[in-house]
Amino acid sequence: MTPNSAAHGERSAVRSLLRLWPYVRPVRVRLSAAAFVAVLASCLGLVIPLILKWIVDGPVAHRDTGGVWLGGALLLAVGLAEAALFGLRRWLVARPLAGVEASMRGALYERLQRLPVSFHDRWASGQLLSRATTDLQLLRLFLAFPLTFLLVNGTTIVVGCAILLLQQWTLGLVLLAPVIPLVLVCSLFEARYALAARTAQDQLGDLTTVIEEAVLGVRIIKGFGRNRSQARAFRALSGRVLDTELRKARLLAGIWALIMTLPELAIGAALVLGTVQVADGELSAGTLVAFISLALALRWPVESIGFLLAMSNEAATATDRFFDVMDEPVPPDTHRVKGGERRKDEEGAREEGGGAEGGGGLRFEGVVFRYPDAPEDAQPTLDGVDLHIRAGETMALVGATGSGKTTLTALVPRLHEVTAGRVLLDGADTAALPRAELRARVAVAFEEPTLFSASVRENVLMGHIGSPVGVDGEPGALERALRIAQAEDFVAALPHGAETQVGEQGLSLSGGQRQRLALARAVVGRPRFLVLDDPLSALDVHTEAAVEAALREVLAGTTALVVAHRPSTVMLADRVALLSDGRVTAVGTHHELLHTHAEYAALMSGEPAEPGTSGAPGPECGAPETEGSRP
């Protein structure tokens, strides 16, 4: 189920559907014209019983063959006009509604890109996928058919009932007798069907998630021989979807049976009563024929109410699910720091940096971070982190699993927002920088590399700030990045070189190859700040050494924070920060920390540290850094 599904136990279908107006407004003229044409076509069909009355009471009663032919020609003309009008209605709505669906899908995709990482952590990808596909298709169908025909059929019923009453009011009242019971039954049906529709669509989203995970994780499933258990789990979830769909079908069958039965009984009663009146001479045969023909013509508008209401409720549920995402708040692009304070920070950074290029570097000041869904009394993931990485310096970040290293690196490009404290780039608070500007300064490479279903060139140049995907914004940038990541040889060996499509998630490549392309993407734009989360973990020893040698060229010209687990990666750094339980407990060179901090020495040796042997902080730990601390 979705995070917001519980909030929709009670809602108004009309209010939900009215939220679609901003998307429908641009095409309102064509939709209104289509509705008018459909109403005209439907009401034109009501003329046919009146023509039949004229034929029976006129030409047939007087044995006028010419009149019969004229009546037949009139019926044919009305039928052709009705068909042409309905065809025109379809033409009027086809293109606009496809545009509405496309604009809503584009708005949803844009929203998903702007929502924070914490949102995506909470939501299953299958739920989002079903909203962008199945739900939007339901909304397009609703706008094309139920929305129009609720108006058309409602108008047809009102006009038809008025004609019936004018023809013979006593018979008209007999036919109108089921109206009140039908209204009550439809109200009860709508409430129950809306709940079933929401459950079904949420379950379908869960089913989509399971299918997506099975496709992406097919190697794990096969590797552990879990085909049968996964199939059983899928069948169980699919069975729940089936049960819900059958419950919807039973509800729809029940309302359909009532909607069909009550009008049929009313028509039968009116037919008997009308026949008696014709026999008594109180009613002409033509009027009875017209009356019954008109009643039969109204069967479809009345009987369609059930499934039109069902489709409308499904559309209202789809609208709710669409706005579950659209209503999620997007963090402000910049916040907290005013322009004047930002300039003051930058000026202070320039003074501190002694006028050096990029003065200030990367600084964490009292940074506290707690995940949004964490209990309020839970210990923060990061609790008062203070750390300064000088301009042009490389800092290795070391710590045990769960110490908060990855979380700390995610705060630099604002993948997460700090709970308290601030992160400064060259003295500018990242919270005050527009995200586009911030991410033009910072490049990232994660331990788990993500590649897209695109060519090698497109994947790597995605990291070239200011360059559109697939366009080399700087001559030789791609080749340089591949050389640094030691990816030249294997890319050249691919069937089409850098133009080779790497497939979904890049799974056609090995883990080390994917990681090298992710590293190339991070360095291709010559970023001022580089954040690397253990970027070499999947490489063999020889490739790692070659990449490290080439990476030194990049690190010499940037300010870098590198999460490291192995001494070889740590040796790339000028200094090392030890993160323990969400705090920086030691800062110094690799050799200093090896001799002064037992926890660090244990991490580097791969042996567990003994309790109480963390060691006294070296001279650099918790104290202002000096140039003497650099190797």
TAGISUL-V503161 format. One record per residue. N is the residue number from 1. RES is the residue in one letter. BURIAL is + if it has 16 or more other ideal C-beta (glycine too) atoms within 10 Angstrom, else -. Layout:
[[N;RES;BURIAL] [N;RES;BURIAL]]
//
This chain:
[[1;M;-] [2;T;+] [3;P;-] [4;N;+] [5;S;+] [6;A;-] [7;A;-] [8;H;+] [9;G;-] [10;E;-] [11;R;-] [12;S;-] [13;A;+] [14;V;-] [15;R;-] [16;S;+] [17;L;+] [18;L;-] [19;R;-] [20;L;+] [21;W;-] [22;P;-] [23;Y;+] [24;V;+] [25;R;-] [26;P;-] [27;V;+] [28;R;-] [29;V;-] [30;R;+] [31;L;+] [32;S;-] [33;A;-] [34;A;+] [35;A;+] [36;F;-] [37;V;+] [38;A;+] [39;V;+] [40;L;+] [41;A;+] [42;S;+] [43;C;+] [44;L;-] [45;G;+] [46;L;+] [47;V;-] [48;I;+] [49;P;+] [50;L;+] [51;I;+] [52;L;+] [53;K;+] [54;W;+] [55;I;+] [56;V;+] [57;D;+] [58;G;-] [59;P;+] [60;V;+] [61;A;-] [62;H;-] [63;R;-] [64;D;-] [65;T;-] [66;G;-] [67;G;+] [68;V;-] [69;W;-] [70;L;+] [71;G;+] [72;G;-] [73;A;-] [74;L;+] [75;L;-] [76;L;-] [77;A;-] [78;V;+] [79;G;-] [80;L;-] [81;A;-] [82;E;+] [83;A;-] [84;A;-] [85;L;+] [86;F;+] [87;G;-] [88;L;+] [89;R;+] [90;R;-] [91;W;-] [92;L;+] [93;V;+] [94;A;-] [95;R;-] [96;P;+] [97;L;+] [98;A;-] [99;G;-] [100;V;+] [101;E;+] [102;A;-] [103;S;-] [104;M;+] [105;R;+] [106;G;-] [107;A;-] [108;L;+] [109;Y;-] [110;E;-] [111;R;+] [112;L;+] [113;Q;-] [114;R;-] [115;L;+] [116;P;+] [117;V;-] [118;S;-] [119;F;+] [120;H;-] [121;D;-] [122;R;-] [123;W;+] [124;A;+] [125;S;-] [126;G;+] [127;Q;+] [128;L;+] [129;L;-] [130;S;+] [131;R;+] [132;A;+] [133;T;-] [134;T;+] [135;D;+] [136;L;+] [137;Q;-] [138;L;+] [139;L;+] [140;R;+] [141;L;+] [142;F;+] [143;L;+] [144;A;+] [145;F;+] [146;P;+] [147;L;+] [148;T;+] [149;F;+] [150;L;+] [151;L;-] [152;V;+] [153;N;+] [154;G;-] [155;T;+] [156;T;+] [157;I;+] [158;V;-] [159;V;-] [160;G;+] [161;C;+] [162;A;-] [163;I;+] [164;L;+] [165;L;-] [166;L;-] [167;Q;+] [168;Q;+] [169;W;-] [170;T;-] [171;L;+] [172;G;+] [173;L;-] [174;V;+] [175;L;+] [176;L;-] [177;A;-] [178;P;+] [179;V;-] [180;I;-] [181;P;-] [182;L;+] [183;V;-] [184;L;-] [185;V;+] [186;C;+] [187;S;-] [188;L;-] [189;F;+] [190;E;+] [191;A;-] [192;R;-] [193;Y;+] [194;A;+] [195;L;+] [196;A;+] [197;A;+] [198;R;+] [199;T;+] [200;A;+] [201;Q;+] [202;D;+] [203;Q;+] [204;L;+] [205;G;+] [206;D;+] [207;L;+] [208;T;+] [209;T;+] [210;V;+] [211;I;-] [212;E;-] [213;E;+] [214;A;+] [215;V;-] [216;L;-] [217;G;-] [218;V;-] [219;R;-] [220;I;-] [221;I;+] [222;K;-] [223;G;-] [224;F;-] [225;G;-] [226;R;-] [227;N;-] [228;R;-] [229;S;-] [230;Q;+] [231;A;-] [232;R;-] [233;A;-] [234;F;-] [235;R;-] [236;A;-] [237;L;+] [238;S;-] [239;G;-] [240;R;-] [241;V;+] [242;L;-] [243;D;-] [244;T;+] [245;E;+] [246;L;-] [247;R;+] [248;K;+] [249;A;-] [250;R;-] [251;L;+] [252;L;+] [253;A;-] [254;G;-] [255;I;+] [256;W;+] [257;A;-] [258;L;+] [259;I;+] [260;M;-] [261;T;-] [262;L;+] [263;P;+] [264;E;-] [265;L;-] [266;A;+] [267;I;+] [268;G;-] [269;A;-] [270;A;+] [271;L;+] [272;V;-] [273;L;+] [274;G;+] [275;T;-] [276;V;-] [277;Q;+] [278;V;+] [279;A;-] [280;D;-] [281;G;-] [282;E;-] [283;L;+] [284;S;+] [285;A;-] [286;G;+] [287;T;+] [288;L;+] [289;V;+] [290;A;+] [291;F;+] [292;I;+] [293;S;+] [294;L;+] [295;A;+] [296;L;-] [297;A;+] [298;L;+] [299;R;-] [300;W;-] [301;P;+] [302;V;+] [303;E;+] [304;S;+] [305;I;+] [306;G;+] [307;F;-] [308;L;+] [309;L;+] [310;A;+] [311;M;+] [312;S;+] [313;N;+] [314;E;+] [315;A;+] [316;A;+] [317;T;+] [318;A;+] [319;T;+] [320;D;+] [321;R;+] [322;F;+] [323;F;+] [324;D;+] [325;V;+] [326;M;+] [327;D;-] [328;E;+] [329;P;-] [330;V;-] [331;P;+] [332;P;-] [333;D;-] [334;T;+] [335;H;-] [336;R;-] [337;V;+] [338;K;-] [339;G;-] [340;G;-] [341;E;-] [342;R;+] [343;R;-] [344;K;-] [345;D;+] [346;E;+] [347;E;-] [348;G;-] [349;A;+] [350;R;+] [351;E;-] [352;E;+] [353;G;+] [354;G;-] [355;G;-] [356;A;-] [357;E;-] [358;G;+] [359;G;+] [360;G;+] [361;G;+] [362;L;+] [363;R;+] [364;F;+] [365;E;-] [366;G;-] [367;V;+] [368;V;-] [369;F;+] [370;R;+] [371;Y;-] [372;P;-] [373;D;-] [374;A;-] [375;P;-] [376;E;-] [377;D;-] [378;A;-] [379;Q;-] [380;P;+] [381;T;+] [382;L;+] [383;D;+] [384;G;-] [385;V;+] [386;D;-] [387;L;+] [388;H;+] [389;I;+] [390;R;+] [391;A;+] [392;G;+] [393;E;+] [394;T;+] [395;M;+] [396;A;+] [397;L;+] [398;V;+] [399;G;+] [400;A;+] [401;T;-] [402;G;-] [403;S;+] [404;G;+] [405;K;+] [406;T;+] [407;T;+] [408;L;+] [409;T;+] [410;A;+] [411;L;+] [412;V;+] [413;P;+] [414;R;+] [415;L;+] [416;H;+] [417;E;+] [418;V;+] [419;T;+] [420;A;-] [421;G;+] [422;R;+] [423;V;+] [424;L;+] [425;L;+] [426;D;+] [427;G;+] [428;A;+] [429;D;+] [430;T;+] [431;A;+] [432;A;+] [433;L;+] [434;P;-] [435;R;-] [436;A;-] [437;E;-] [438;L;+] [439;R;+] [440;A;-] [441;R;+] [442;V;+] [443;A;+] [444;V;+] [445;A;+] [446;F;+] [447;E;+] [448;E;-] [449;P;+] [450;T;-] [451;L;+] [452;F;-] [453;S;-] [454;A;+] [455;S;+] [456;V;+] [457;R;+] [458;E;+] [459;N;+] [460;V;+] [461;L;+] [462;M;+] [463;G;+] [464;H;+] [465;I;+] [466;G;-] [467;S;+] [468;P;-] [469;V;-] [470;G;-] [471;V;-] [472;D;+] [473;G;-] [474;E;-] [475;P;-] [476;G;-] [477;A;+] [478;L;+] [479;E;-] [480;R;+] [481;A;+] [482;L;+] [483;R;-] [484;I;+] [485;A;+] [486;Q;+] [487;A;+] [488;E;+] [489;D;-] [490;F;+] [491;V;+] [492;A;-] [493;A;-] [494;L;+] [495;P;-] [496;H;-] [497;G;-] [498;A;+] [499;E;-] [500;T;+] [501;Q;+] [502;V;+] [503;G;-] [504;E;-] [505;Q;-] [506;G;+] [507;L;-] [508;S;-] [509;L;+] [510;S;-] [511;G;-] [512;G;+] [513;Q;+] [514;R;+] [515;Q;+] [516;R;+] [517;L;+] [518;A;+] [519;L;+] [520;A;+] [521;R;+] [522;A;+] [523;V;+] [524;V;+] [525;G;+] [526;R;+] [527;P;+] [528;R;+] [529;F;+] [530;L;+] [531;V;+] [532;L;+] [533;D;+] [534;D;+] [535;P;+] [536;L;+] [537;S;+] [538;A;+] [539;L;+] [540;D;-] [541;V;-] [542;H;-] [543;T;+] [544;E;+] [545;A;-] [546;A;-] [547;V;+] [548;E;+] [549;A;-] [550;A;+] [551;L;+] [552;R;-] [553;E;-] [554;V;+] [555;L;+] [556;A;-] [557;G;-] [558;T;+] [559;T;+] [560;A;+] [561;L;+] [562;V;+] [563;V;+] [564;A;+] [565;H;+] [566;R;+] [567;P;-] [568;S;-] [569;T;+] [570;V;+] [571;M;-] [572;L;+] [573;A;+] [574;D;+] [575;R;+] [576;V;+] [577;A;+] [578;L;+] [579;L;+] [580;S;+] [581;D;-] [582;G;+] [583;R;+] [584;V;+] [585;T;+] [586;A;+] [587;V;+] [588;G;+] [589;T;+] [590;H;+] [591;H;-] [592;E;+] [593;L;+] [594;L;+] [595;H;-] [596;T;+] [597;H;+] [598;A;+] [599;E;+] [600;Y;+] [601;A;+] [602;A;+] [603;L;+] [604;M;+] [605;S;-] [606;G;-] [607;E;-] [608;P;-] [609;A;+] [610;E;-] [611;P;-] [612;G;-] [613;T;-] [614;S;+] [615;G;+] [616;A;-] [617;P;+] [618;G;+] [619;P;-] [620;E;+] [621;C;+] [622;G;-] [623;A;-] [624;P;-] [625;E;+] [626;T;-] [627;E;-] [628;G;-] [629;S;+] [630;R;-] [631;P;-]]
//
